[in-house]
Every structure is written in C-alpha cells, then in structure tokens.
Amino acid sequence: MSPISKLQQVAALIRQQVAARPAASAARPAPAARRNAPQRGAAAQARRRIAALDPSDPERGRKAFRHFLEAVLLQQFGAQLANDAAFQELTCTLQQRMEHDPELAPLVQQAIALLLTGGR
C-alpha cells in the first residue's frame, strides 16, 4: 500500500469517527464550492506547520498528527471552524480517542511516520 493510500485510509477513518460524534454532526459543512479553496489552504497550512516542528521535540509526532487531523476536519466541515474553541476541543478529544483505540492507534502511528518523513 502506498503512503498516500495509507493517509487516505486514516483520513477516511477520521471522517467516520467525526461523523459518529454528535458535536460534529451539529456543524454544517460549507457548500462544496466555498470549501474547495480553504481545503487546499488547510492542507498547505498543515504541511507548513508540520515542517516547522522542532525535530528534537518529543511531542513532534503527536503535534504533526494534530495538524493533519485539523486539516482533515477543516476540509470536511469548513475552514470557518479553525478558530472555534469547540472545534479545538473536539480535535483534541478525537485525537486522544484515536490514539487509545486499539484499531486506530497503529494507523495513527503509521500516519505520524508518513507525516514526519514527508510520505517517503
């Protein structure tokens, strides 16, 4: 399986997890036409934020995954949520649950490895 398809698998799992959460279902996604540009922007911003992480930071992997997770959620539900405190709380809760879920934790670790190597 290619690194891209692994990340897509993790993204699909994230979408499933978010769709199952009541708080996430209350947020309405923006129409597709308005979301397209911010989607690309969220992904580019996540790449920049990951690249800027200090290589010696012991939390670098978790932070990289957090940036990735935020980008996926913003892509799904709209960039207008980026500064919403409830969105930040949802993202934190979702990340913690994914990291502790026996099925998702290995995928999170694979995603972290791919994010930190640039998909190589």
C-alpha positions as CSV (number, residue, x, y, z in Angstrom):
1,M,0.0,0.0,0.0
2,S,1.4,3.4,-1.0
3,P,2.0,6.1,1.7
4,I,-0.8,8.2,0.1
5,S,-3.3,5.4,0.3
6,K,-2.4,4.9,4.0
7,L,-3.0,8.5,4.7
8,Q,-6.3,8.4,2.8
9,Q,-7.3,5.3,4.9
10,V,-6.6,7.3,8.1
11,A,-8.4,10.3,6.8
12,A,-11.4,8.0,6.0
13,L,-11.3,6.6,9.5
14,I,-11.2,10.2,10.9
15,R,-14.2,11.1,8.9
16,Q,-16.1,8.1,10.2
17,Q,-15.2,8.9,13.8
18,V,-16.2,12.5,13.3
19,A,-19.5,11.6,11.6
20,A,-20.4,9.4,14.6
21,R,-19.9,12.3,17.1
22,P,-22.9,14.4,18.0
23,A,-20.9,17.6,18.3
24,A,-19.5,17.1,14.8
25,S,-22.9,16.5,13.3
26,A,-24.1,19.9,14.6
27,A,-21.5,21.6,12.5
28,R,-22.8,22.1,9.0
29,P,-20.3,21.7,6.1
30,A,-19.9,24.6,3.8
31,P,-21.2,24.2,0.3
32,A,-18.6,22.4,-1.9
33,A,-17.8,25.5,-4.0
34,R,-16.9,27.5,-0.9
35,R,-14.9,24.7,0.6
36,N,-12.6,23.9,-2.3
37,A,-10.1,26.8,-1.8
38,P,-10.0,26.5,2.0
39,Q,-9.4,22.8,1.7
40,R,-6.3,23.3,-0.2
41,G,-5.3,26.1,2.2
42,A,-5.8,23.9,5.2
43,A,-3.7,21.1,3.7
44,A,-0.9,23.5,2.8
45,Q,-1.0,25.1,6.2
46,A,-0.8,21.7,7.8
47,R,2.3,20.9,5.7
48,R,3.9,24.2,6.7
49,R,3.1,23.6,10.4
50,I,4.5,20.1,10.3
51,A,7.7,21.2,8.6
52,A,8.2,23.9,11.2
53,L,8.0,21.5,14.1
54,D,11.3,21.2,16.1
55,P,12.9,17.9,15.2
56,S,14.1,17.5,18.8
57,D,10.6,18.0,20.3
58,P,9.5,14.7,21.9
59,E,5.9,15.5,21.1
60,R,6.7,16.2,17.4
61,G,4.8,13.2,16.2
62,R,1.6,13.9,18.2
63,K,1.7,17.6,17.1
64,A,2.2,16.6,13.4
65,F,-0.8,14.3,13.6
66,R,-2.8,17.0,15.3
67,H,-2.1,19.4,12.4
68,F,-3.1,16.6,9.9
69,L,-6.2,15.9,11.9
70,E,-7.2,19.5,12.0
71,A,-6.7,19.8,8.2
72,V,-8.9,16.8,7.6
73,L,-11.6,18.1,9.8
74,L,-11.5,21.6,8.3
75,Q,-11.7,20.1,4.9
76,Q,-14.7,18.1,5.9
77,F,-16.6,20.8,7.9
78,G,-15.3,24.1,6.6
79,A,-12.4,26.4,7.4
80,Q,-14.6,28.7,9.4
81,L,-14.2,26.4,12.4
82,A,-10.5,26.8,12.7
83,N,-10.6,29.4,15.5
84,D,-13.7,27.9,17.2
85,A,-12.8,26.8,20.8
86,A,-15.3,23.9,20.5
87,F,-13.6,22.7,17.3
88,Q,-10.2,22.7,19.1
89,E,-11.7,20.7,21.9
90,L,-13.3,18.3,19.5
91,T,-10.0,17.8,17.7
92,C,-8.2,17.2,21.0
93,T,-10.8,14.7,22.1
94,L,-10.8,12.9,18.8
95,Q,-7.0,12.6,18.7
96,Q,-6.9,11.2,22.2
97,R,-9.6,8.6,21.4
98,M,-7.9,7.6,18.1
99,E,-4.5,7.2,19.9
100,H,-6.1,5.0,22.5
101,D,-8.3,2.9,20.2
102,P,-6.7,-0.5,19.6
103,E,-7.7,-0.5,15.9
104,L,-6.9,3.1,15.1
105,A,-3.7,3.6,17.2
106,P,-1.5,1.6,14.7
107,L,-2.9,3.7,11.9
108,V,-2.2,6.9,13.8
109,Q,1.4,5.8,14.3
110,Q,1.7,5.0,10.5
111,A,0.3,8.4,9.7
112,I,2.8,10.0,12.1
113,A,5.7,8.2,10.4
114,L,4.5,9.3,7.0
115,L,3.9,12.9,8.1
116,L,7.3,13.2,9.6
117,T,9.1,11.7,6.5
118,G,7.0,13.7,4.0
119,G,5.4,10.5,2.7
120,R,8.7,8.9,1.7
